[in-house]
Amino acid sequence: MRRKTFDALVSAGGLVLAAVLLVAGGLLMWGYSFANGQVRDQLVAQKIVFPTKSNAGFKALPASDQAAMGVYAGQALTTGAQAKTYADHFIAVHLAEMGQGKTYSQLSAASLAQPKNTALAGLVQTVFRGTTLRSMLLEAYGFWQMGQIALFAAVASFIGGGLLLILSIAGLVHERRVPAETELLTKTVHTSTVTA
């Protein structure tokens, strides 16, 4: 195969791949923007604010949870990372305290076994609401995290597409400089000698 032909084929393939990566990068950026916008809009609408460090609910948290919550103290909850922190280090702690370590399903089963225990029935409702809110916040976190992954993939696609574009252009320039008769692989002629 002639070197010019090889360079032209590889460069054309590189240009096609560069175009595909650049389009993929654009779509991934759109996905990132969509996910972040949806999560932000939904969380802002809830008007959840992190407790301040002087808040009694904040002070009641274990030290590790206070450290995690302290990063966002007093801020409005607007991102997936904040949603995860609030769900895992505030709501989950208070749910565990209220239910004495029992889950909603365990408390609900106990309440069904004691239908006249109104205090337990009230606790079941409170834990259900807290568990539901925690679940919704963690769903927002998951959607936000997919957006973050899309952002990293978009950056990688843009970098890969840019590199392929540069290499393809370099290949096309090289193809113009190579003499038309140059072969890709040089042919070697082996001479054999016969000894008597």
N, C-alpha and C positions, 0 to 999 in steps of 0.2 A: 504494500500500500504506500502510496506517495505521502510524504510528510505534510504537504499542503492539504491534502484530503483529510488526513487524520486531525490536523489542527482545526480545520473548518468544522468537522463533525463534533469534536470535543467542545469547541467554543459555542456552537449552536446549542448543544445539549446543556452547557453551563448557563447560557442566556435563558433557556426555557426554565431550568431549575431556579434561577435567580428570580424570574418573574413569579413562579409559583410560591416561593418563599416570601416574596414581598407582598403578594396578595394575602397569603396566610397570615403574615404579620399584621396587616391591616384589619383582617377579620378578628384576629385575637385581641387587638387593641379595642375594637368595638365591643367584644365580649367582656373585656376588663371594665370598660367604661359603663356598660349596661349593668353588670353585676354590682359595681360600686355605687352607681346611682340608685338602683333599686333598694339596696341595703340601707344606704344613707336616708333616702326618702322615707322608708318604712320606720326606721329607728327614730328619726327626728319627729315623726308624727306621734310617737309614743310618749315623748317628753320625759324620758327617764334621765335623772341626774344622779351621778355618783355622790354618795354621802361625803361630807367633808371629814377631815381627820378629827374634828372636835365632836362629831355626831356620836351619840350613844351607841347606835347600831354598828358604827365603824369600830368603836373602841371595844365592843363585845366580841369582835372577830379574833380568832387565833392570830398570832404574830405573822405567820406565813401568808395568811389571807389579807391581813392589813398591809403587808408589803406589796402584794399584787394590786390591791385596790388603791393604795396610796398614790400610785402613778397617775391615776385618773381622778383623784379626789376633787369634788366640786364641779367636774366637767359634765357636759351633756353627753349622753351615750349616742354616738353617731357612726361608729365603725364596727366591723365584725370582730376585730381584736378586743374592743371594749365590751362587746356583747358577750364574748366568751369569758372574759374576766368577771363581769358582773354575774353571769350565770353560775360559774364554777366557784367563785370566791365570796359571793354574797348570798345569792338565793340558795345555793346548795347547802351552805353552812347553816343558814336559818331553818331550812327544811329538815335537816338532820337533827337539829336541836329540838324543834317542835315535835317531830315524830319519834324522838329518842332513838334515832338510827334506823327506824323502820321506813320502808318505801311506801308509796301511795297504795300499791296493791296489797301490801301486808296490812296496812291500817284499814283499808276498805274491807278486807276479809274479816278483820276483827270487829268492825262496825256492823257487818251483816250478821255476825254471830251474836251481837248484843244490840238488837234493834231499839231498845229503850234508852240506850246511853247517848243522850243528846250532846254531851260534851265531846265524845269520840266522833259522832257524826259531824259536828262542827269542825273538828280537827281534820277529818277526812276531806271536807270541802276546801278548807284553807290549803292543805297540802296539795290537793288536786290543782287548785289555781296556781300555786307556786311552781308545781312541776310543769304545768302547761306553759307558763311564762318562761321558765328555764328552757324548756324544749324549743320554744319559738326563738329565743335568743340564740340558742346553739344552731338552729337551722339558718338564721341570719349569718352566723359565723361561717357555717359551711359554704353558703353561697358566696360570701365575701372571699373566702379562701380560694374558691374556684376562680374568682376574678383575679386574685393575686397570681395564681398559677398561669392564667392566660396572659398576664402582663409579662412574666418572665419568658414564656414561650414566644410572645410577640417580639421581645427584645432579641432573643436568640434567632428568630426567623429573619429579622431585619439585618442582624450582623451576618448571618449565613448568606442571605440574599445579596448583601453588599459585597462580601468577599467573592462570591461566585461571579458577580457582575464585573468586578475588577479583574479577576482571573480570566474570564471570557474575553474581555477587551484585550488583555495582554496576549491571549492566544490568537486573536484575530490579527493583532499587530505582528506577532511572530510569523503567522501564516503568510503575510505579505512579504516578509523579508527572506523567506526560505526559497531557494531556487526550485523551479518547477520539477526538475528531474531528481531531486533528493528523495531517497527512499526512507521509510520509517526505520526499517531494520536493514542494515547492510548485509548483502549476501556474501557468505564466505565460501570460498572454493577450497575444498580439501584435496590435496594431492596425495595419492598413495604410492608408495614405492614397494615394489615386489622384489624380494631378495631371493636369490637362488640357492 
